Amino acid sequence: IIFRQHSPIVRENRDYEGMIMRHLDAHYNQNITLSSLAAYVGISPKQVQRIVQKETGHTFLAELTARRMRAARYLEENTTMTSAEIAHYVGYNSYSGYWKARNNFKED
């Protein structure tokens, strides 16, 4: 009889914070949700929310909006893109959604 030693499952030491922040940097202008980000990183949405809050001081949605609004402001100041083009470029499916987010956004 051969006995196998089973070692305990060791969770990989992953840089979840870095993975989340890099993914937000690269994909803020896409249809990203808390659930899709959690699935990408491989942890629960609640854990992602905690990490984003710890790293940025914002909820996931507030941080996503902040990134989109900073990009929109840059585009407004440095390009000749129309507001509708900017709205689409930074990840809003409709101009009205962008306009509402822009009017409600308050910089820290």
Stockholm file with secondary structure:
# STOCKHOLM 1.0

chainA/1-108         IIFRQHSPIVRENRDYEGMIMRHLDAHYNQNITLSSLAAYVGISPKQVQRIVQKETGHTFLAELTARRMRAARYLEENTTMTSAEIAHYVGYNSYSGYWKARNNFKED
#=GR chainA/1-108 SS CCCCCCCCCCCCCCCHHHHHHHHHHHHTTSCCCHHHHHHHHTSCHHHHHHHHHHHHSSCHHHHHHHHHHHHHHHHHHHCCCCHHHHHHHTTCSSHHHHHHHHHHCCCC
#=GC SS_cons         CCCCCCCCCCCCCCCHHHHHHHHHHHHTTSCCCHHHHHHHHTSCHHHHHHHHHHHHSSCHHHHHHHHHHHHHHHHHHHCCCCHHHHHHHTTCSSHHHHHHHHHHCCCC
//
